[in-house]
Amino acid sequence: MSVRVGIDVGGTFTDAVAVDAAARLVTAKIPSTPEDPGEGFLGALQELGHRAEFARDEIAYLVHGSTIATNAIVQRRTARAGLVTTAGFRDLLEIGTQQRATLYDLNEPKSEPLVTRELRVEVAERTGAQGEVVLPLDEDDVRRAADVLRERGAEAVAVSFLFAFLNPAHERRAAEILAAELPGVPVTLSSDVAPEFREYLRTATTVVNASLLPLVGRYVERLRARLDEAGIRAPLHLMQSNGGVARAETAARLPVALISSGPAGGAIAAARLGALAGDADVLGFDMGGTTADVCLVVGGKPQMRFRGEAAGHPVNLPQVDLLSVGAGGGSIARVDRFGALLVGPESAGAEPGPAAYRRGGEDATVTDAHVVLGALDPAHFLGGRMELDPAAARDALERHVARPLGLSAEEAAAAVVRIADATMVRALRVISIARGHDPRRFALVAFGGAGPMHACSIAEELGIVRVLVPRYPGVASALGLLLSDVHHDLRQTWLRPTHAVDPDELGERLRELEGRARELLEASGFPDATGRIDFEVDMRYRGQAYELTVPLRVGSAGGEPLRQAEQAFHEAHRAAYGHDSPVEDVELVTLRARAVGPVEAPRWGTSNGRGPAAPTGRRSIHSPSGRSEFTVYERAVLAEGAHLDGPAVLEQDDSTVLVPSGWSLEVGAAETAVLTSEAA
């Protein structure tokens, strides 16, 4: 028997999914181990083995989604990195750009550079704006830089030279010298990590990668050793923020691409689930224990972006367009000194967790609010494997929220849930309306352990009338890991007006990108016939400071694909900003190639349900209109085609689905719960 396993290590829970050749799907969900994420990974793997009864040597494919890179940046547990840069550019990281998250806040604190000034060293060299060598690299300067970095304890080195994206020769020679002078110290080149223009973004991204290299490298090495000790020989893959997976050894060399890897798996799952239900356009909503992550899927594809950040540090890499907010089951509720109720972004996490967990947590959280409201059955949490303490939850709500505001515990709990909802609604509006899309024409895919409890109330706020909840919402991101193909992204800035592009030169540039992409696919186990290369191009109107990315459909190199891309750019600009300008000159900015190695998606969804909807009981739940009686159903017994009307609760091991009054639910393909508003 061949088993495929996906494990997503989150901030609060570690989720795992196993699918065998017979399409049998088994899940596991255990508390995360923040001090040693690998322990949680192996614990989830062990739990899966107990439930699915497979031998370790039957695991043929293993994918890991992790927060290790994100947490390292947020907590500044990165390596002591050095930066070697062109003379005169030592302070580029501190100068940054004029952009601020809050435009008119002159006192907004800036993130401290990941490389301190004492570890930033200049060398004499200069490449011009056309890639020509203006000043040869002073190799003795590089050796002196190595001496300085060695004396000051650098554990990794980033190299970022001016215009290296056009001509990387100086960076590559500097890397050779540094490798000889600093054996065992990893070196990251900007021309490898982010070969695009905009000096600050390229340098900052390279520094993030360098600062993560030792940590992620050690983590992958230790995890691989522990898997070997356990008798698991399956190749380990890591989920990347671009929505694809890569072999662990390859991914560990570009750890900056692992930031937000788990949520990216959720976006892939949302797209696939939407397709199964006949919805090509969906909003993904993943509410876990620490954060809520939202994404936009258009035409069956998660939307991408090419610039993001991690804890205030720019990350200039292709990534699924995700927006994360501090609203999860563990988000802490408190009243500030002005008497305002705040929920998140601070989280109780897995340790100590919400007060109801009885692990020493004393703060009131969103989970505690649901316990007080009656939405969560204390005896059924995690399928009964973890009993909640309603008295502790009520006490925390009363102490931290109800008494300061003069409310009852139920009123306080309802207020906490409403504020959490408002935070997530704002995020969904940004990811849709601010991107030029009307959320009312989208279905909402709700997953994560807490997502299905909030889905309908959030949908009502957005005017959405259709909600999809997967069969295993609490582990959907882990399932998304198994649904993801191998992806490698390459790009090259090539700035010029489209009317001045030489078709033959364009073809040569694309063939160069394609050749590198094929090499990556070959190294990943995909020979020429089994992989594919997709091309895109960044374009802008002349004088603009931002670009839009559109497909470049290359049948054969020439001018026609570029004209089609230019027309697509006008249409994309009109969709995003409400106008276009066909008479303006259009500039080609960056060529992009995505290498895709298709991974056989596991078949799942064999119905385990035994019949129509038959209630198992009733439960009183406090809702905005007061106390209501909700009919309780066990989701595991609902067969495809089963129908029920709200108010109702579906209970399952990894989540709870709330179906409020005015909504109905039908079990569809792959046992997806399809919730429809009477307003539809």
RAVENQUI-V526946 format. One record per pair of residues at least 24 apart in sequence whose ideal C-beta (glycine too) atoms are under 6 Angstrom apart, sorted by sequence separation. I is the first residue (numbers start at 1). GAP is how many residues later the second one is. D is the distance in Angstrom with one decimal. If there is no record, write none. Layout:
BEGIN
<<I | GAP | D> <I | GAP | D>>
END
This chain:
BEGIN
<<121 | 24 | 4.1> <330 | 24 | 5.9> <548 | 24 | 4.8> <26 | 25 | 5.0> <243 | 25 | 5.7> <275 | 25 | 5.4> <368 | 25 | 3.8> <372 | 25 | 5.5> <443 | 25 | 5.6> <449 | 25 | 4.3> <548 | 25 | 6.0> <613 | 25 | 5.9> <642 | 25 | 4.5> <14 | 26 | 4.1> <26 | 26 | 4.0> <164 | 26 | 5.6> <165 | 26 | 5.9> <239 | 26 | 5.1> <271 | 26 | 4.5> <447 | 26 | 4.0> <490 | 26 | 5.6> <121 | 27 | 5.3> <164 | 27 | 4.5> <186 | 27 | 4.5> <270 | 27 | 5.8> <295 | 27 | 5.2> <490 | 27 | 5.7> <610 | 27 | 5.0> <640 | 27 | 5.2> <9 | 28 | 4.9> <16 | 28 | 3.9> <157 | 28 | 6.0> <220 | 28 | 5.0> <267 | 28 | 4.2> <368 | 28 | 5.3> <537 | 28 | 5.3> <609 | 28 | 5.8> <611 | 28 | 5.5> <271 | 29 | 5.8> <293 | 29 | 5.4> <294 | 29 | 5.2> <368 | 29 | 5.8> <447 | 29 | 3.7> <609 | 29 | 4.8> <613 | 29 | 4.6> <638 | 29 | 5.0> <14 | 30 | 4.6> <18 | 30 | 4.8> <90 | 30 | 4.8> <156 | 30 | 5.0> <157 | 30 | 4.9> <158 | 30 | 4.9> <159 | 30 | 5.2> <160 | 30 | 4.0> <165 | 30 | 4.2> <263 | 30 | 4.0> <539 | 30 | 4.2> <609 | 30 | 3.2> <612 | 30 | 5.1> <9 | 31 | 5.5> <37 | 31 | 5.7> <165 | 31 | 5.8> <271 | 31 | 5.4> <293 | 31 | 4.9> <332 | 31 | 4.5> <333 | 31 | 4.7> <358 | 31 | 4.8> <613 | 31 | 4.2> <9 | 32 | 5.7> <16 | 32 | 5.0> <83 | 32 | 4.6> <90 | 32 | 5.0> <142 | 32 | 5.0> <146 | 32 | 5.5> <220 | 32 | 4.5> <356 | 32 | 4.2> <364 | 32 | 4.1> <488 | 32 | 4.2> <607 | 32 | 5.7> <119 | 33 | 5.8> <137 | 33 | 4.5> <291 | 33 | 4.8> <292 | 33 | 5.4> <332 | 33 | 5.7> <356 | 33 | 5.2> <364 | 33 | 4.8> <421 | 33 | 5.8> <425 | 33 | 5.7> <607 | 33 | 5.2> <7 | 34 | 5.5> <18 | 34 | 5.0> <81 | 34 | 5.2> <118 | 34 | 5.9> <424 | 34 | 5.8> <87 | 35 | 4.3> <119 | 35 | 5.8> <127 | 35 | 6.0> <131 | 35 | 3.5> <142 | 35 | 4.6> <146 | 35 | 3.6> <217 | 35 | 5.2> <267 | 35 | 4.2> <291 | 35 | 5.9> <292 | 35 | 4.6> <330 | 35 | 5.2> <331 | 35 | 5.1> <78 | 36 | 5.9> <127 | 36 | 4.3> <131 | 36 | 4.0> <137 | 36 | 5.8> <146 | 36 | 5.4> <216 | 36 | 5.4> <356 | 36 | 5.6> <364 | 36 | 4.3> <421 | 36 | 5.5> <425 | 36 | 4.7> <7 | 37 | 5.2> <82 | 37 | 4.3> <83 | 37 | 4.6> <84 | 37 | 5.4> <87 | 37 | 5.2> <291 | 37 | 5.2> <329 | 37 | 5.3> <355 | 37 | 4.5> <356 | 37 | 4.0> <364 | 37 | 5.6> <372 | 37 | 5.4> <421 | 37 | 5.7> <143 | 38 | 5.9> <290 | 38 | 4.5> <329 | 38 | 4.3> <355 | 38 | 5.5> <486 | 38 | 5.1> <86 | 39 | 6.0> <216 | 39 | 3.8> <289 | 39 | 4.9> <127 | 40 | 5.1> <288 | 40 | 5.2> <289 | 40 | 4.7> <290 | 40 | 5.8> <373 | 40 | 4.9> <289 | 41 | 4.5> <355 | 41 | 3.7> <372 | 41 | 4.1> <213 | 42 | 6.0> <547 | 42 | 5.0> <160 | 43 | 4.1> <212 | 43 | 3.9> <541 | 43 | 4.6> <542 | 43 | 4.2> <369 | 44 | 3.8> <125 | 45 | 5.0> <542 | 45 | 5.4> <160 | 46 | 5.1> <209 | 47 | 4.0> <369 | 47 | 4.1> <539 | 47 | 5.6> <540 | 47 | 5.4> <158 | 48 | 4.6> <208 | 48 | 4.9> <369 | 48 | 5.3> <158 | 49 | 4.8> <540 | 49 | 6.0> <507 | 50 | 2.4> <3 | 51 | 4.9> <259 | 51 | 5.0> <538 | 51 | 4.2> <158 | 52 | 3.8> <538 | 52 | 4.0> <267 | 53 | 4.7> <5 | 54 | 5.6> <156 | 54 | 4.5> <366 | 54 | 5.2> <537 | 54 | 5.8> <3 | 55 | 4.9> <503 | 55 | 4.7> <3 | 56 | 5.1> <264 | 56 | 4.6> <503 | 56 | 4.7> <536 | 56 | 4.2> <1 | 57 | 5.1> <4 | 57 | 4.3> <5 | 57 | 5.1> <6 | 57 | 4.7> <7 | 57 | 5.6> <8 | 57 | 3.9> <9 | 57 | 5.1> <156 | 57 | 5.0> <290 | 57 | 4.5> <2 | 58 | 4.4> <156 | 58 | 5.6> <535 | 58 | 5.6> <155 | 59 | 5.3> <243 | 59 | 5.7> <256 | 59 | 6.0> <263 | 59 | 5.1> <257 | 60 | 5.7> <533 | 60 | 5.6> <534 | 60 | 4.6> <84 | 61 | 5.1> <260 | 62 | 5.8> <533 | 62 | 5.7> <532 | 64 | 5.1> <605 | 65 | 3.2> <334 | 66 | 5.4> <531 | 66 | 4.8> <605 | 66 | 6.0> <82 | 67 | 4.2> <333 | 68 | 5.5> <498 | 68 | 5.6> <335 | 69 | 4.2> <526 | 71 | 3.8> <82 | 72 | 3.7> <80 | 73 | 5.7> <343 | 73 | 5.6> <524 | 73 | 5.3> <341 | 74 | 5.8> <521 | 74 | 4.9> <80 | 75 | 4.7> <81 | 75 | 4.6> <82 | 75 | 4.7> <83 | 75 | 4.9> <84 | 75 | 4.8> <85 | 75 | 5.3> <86 | 75 | 4.9> <520 | 75 | 5.3> <79 | 76 | 4.1> <86 | 76 | 4.4> <242 | 76 | 4.8> <343 | 76 | 4.4> <517 | 76 | 4.9> <521 | 76 | 5.3> <79 | 77 | 4.8> <242 | 77 | 5.7> <243 | 77 | 4.7> <343 | 77 | 5.1> <241 | 78 | 4.0> <375 | 78 | 5.7> <517 | 78 | 3.8> <513 | 80 | 4.0> <509 | 82 | 5.8> <333 | 83 | 4.5> <497 | 88 | 5.3> <498 | 88 | 4.9> <497 | 90 | 5.5> <498 | 90 | 5.4> <115 | 92 | 5.5> <496 | 92 | 5.9> <114 | 93 | 5.3> <327 | 93 | 4.7> <495 | 94 | 5.6> <327 | 96 | 4.4> <114 | 97 | 4.7> <327 | 97 | 5.3> <493 | 97 | 4.9> <494 | 97 | 5.5> <325 | 98 | 5.3> <491 | 99 | 5.4> <492 | 99 | 5.2> <491 | 101 | 4.4> <325 | 102 | 4.7> <97 | 103 | 5.8> <490 | 103 | 4.7> <96 | 104 | 5.8> <323 | 104 | 5.0> <208 | 105 | 5.4> <489 | 105 | 5.4> <323 | 107 | 5.9> <488 | 107 | 4.3> <92 | 108 | 5.8> <323 | 108 | 5.0> <204 | 109 | 5.9> <204 | 110 | 4.4> <205 | 110 | 5.6> <92 | 111 | 5.6> <205 | 111 | 4.4> <485 | 111 | 5.3> <486 | 111 | 3.5> <201 | 113 | 5.0> <485 | 113 | 5.2> <485 | 114 | 5.1> <201 | 115 | 4.3> <483 | 118 | 5.3> <482 | 120 | 5.3> <329 | 121 | 4.2> <194 | 122 | 4.8> <81 | 129 | 4.6> <81 | 130 | 4.3> <79 | 132 | 5.3> <292 | 132 | 4.9> <78 | 133 | 3.8> <294 | 133 | 4.9> <294 | 134 | 5.2> <79 | 135 | 4.2> <296 | 135 | 5.1> <296 | 136 | 6.0> <294 | 137 | 4.9> <436 | 139 | 5.0> <436 | 140 | 4.8> <69 | 143 | 5.4> <72 | 143 | 5.4> <283 | 145 | 5.8> <68 | 151 | 5.6> <283 | 159 | 4.8> <285 | 159 | 5.8> <282 | 160 | 5.7> <288 | 160 | 4.5> <281 | 161 | 5.0> <282 | 161 | 4.8> <283 | 161 | 5.1> <284 | 161 | 5.1> <285 | 161 | 5.0> <286 | 161 | 5.4> <287 | 161 | 4.3> <286 | 162 | 4.3> <282 | 163 | 4.9> <287 | 163 | 4.2> <279 | 164 | 4.2> <287 | 164 | 3.9> <285 | 166 | 5.5> <274 | 171 | 6.0> <318 | 171 | 4.4> <62 | 172 | 4.6> <273 | 172 | 5.5> <59 | 173 | 5.6> <61 | 173 | 5.9> <56 | 174 | 6.0> <60 | 174 | 5.6> <62 | 174 | 5.3> <63 | 174 | 4.6> <64 | 174 | 5.4> <65 | 174 | 4.1> <56 | 175 | 4.7> <59 | 175 | 4.5> <270 | 175 | 4.2> <56 | 176 | 5.0> <475 | 179 | 5.6> <474 | 180 | 2.7> <474 | 181 | 4.3> <63 | 182 | 5.5> <472 | 182 | 5.8> <473 | 182 | 4.5> <38 | 185 | 4.9> <69 | 186 | 5.2> <469 | 188 | 5.5> <69 | 189 | 4.2> <70 | 189 | 5.1> <69 | 190 | 4.9> <277 | 191 | 5.3> <66 | 195 | 5.9> <273 | 195 | 5.9> <65 | 196 | 4.9> <65 | 197 | 3.9> <273 | 197 | 5.3> <65 | 200 | 4.9> <471 | 200 | 3.9> <111 | 201 | 3.0> <111 | 202 | 5.9> <470 | 202 | 5.8> <452 | 203 | 5.2> <453 | 203 | 5.6> <456 | 204 | 5.2> <468 | 204 | 5.6> <469 | 204 | 4.2> <452 | 205 | 4.1> <453 | 205 | 5.0> <449 | 206 | 5.2> <468 | 206 | 6.0> <269 | 207 | 4.5> <456 | 207 | 5.4> <467 | 208 | 4.1> <269 | 210 | 5.4> <466 | 210 | 5.8> <266 | 211 | 3.9> <269 | 211 | 3.3> <272 | 211 | 5.1> <265 | 212 | 4.5> <268 | 212 | 4.1> <410 | 212 | 4.6> <465 | 212 | 4.2> <266 | 214 | 5.5> <465 | 214 | 5.5> <262 | 215 | 5.4> <265 | 215 | 3.5> <268 | 215 | 5.2> <465 | 215 | 3.9> <265 | 216 | 4.5> <268 | 216 | 4.9> <73 | 237 | 4.4> <74 | 237 | 4.7> <73 | 238 | 4.8> <245 | 239 | 5.0> <244 | 240 | 5.6> <244 | 241 | 5.5> <245 | 241 | 5.6> <239 | 242 | 5.3> <244 | 242 | 5.8> <244 | 243 | 2.2> <242 | 245 | 5.3> <374 | 245 | 5.9> <374 | 246 | 5.7> <375 | 246 | 5.5> <242 | 247 | 5.5> <374 | 247 | 4.2> <373 | 248 | 6.0> <373 | 249 | 4.5> <8 | 254 | 4.7> <383 | 270 | 3.4> <380 | 271 | 5.3> <13 | 276 | 5.8> <12 | 277 | 2.6> <247 | 277 | 6.0> <10 | 278 | 5.4> <12 | 278 | 5.4> <11 | 279 | 3.6> <197 | 296 | 4.6> <195 | 297 | 5.6> <196 | 297 | 4.7> <12 | 318 | 5.5> <32 | 318 | 4.6> <31 | 319 | 4.6> <165 | 328 | 5.4> <12 | 337 | 5.7> <11 | 338 | 5.7> <12 | 338 | 4.7> <277 | 391 | 5.8> <276 | 393 | 5.0> <196 | 394 | 5.8> <276 | 394 | 5.1> <277 | 395 | 5.6> <65 | 416 | 5.3> <63 | 418 | 4.0> <27 | 445 | 5.0> <29 | 445 | 5.6> <27 | 448 | 4.7> <17 | 458 | 5.3> <15 | 460 | 4.0> <17 | 461 | 4.5> <16 | 462 | 5.7> <17 | 462 | 4.8> <15 | 463 | 4.2> <8 | 469 | 4.7> <8 | 470 | 4.2> <6 | 472 | 4.5> <6 | 475 | 3.5> <6 | 476 | 4.3> <4 | 478 | 5.5> <25 | 579 | 4.3> <23 | 580 | 4.2> <23 | 581 | 5.5> <19 | 583 | 3.8> <23 | 583 | 5.1> <19 | 585 | 5.5> <4 | 598 | 5.3> <29 | 625 | 5.1>>
END
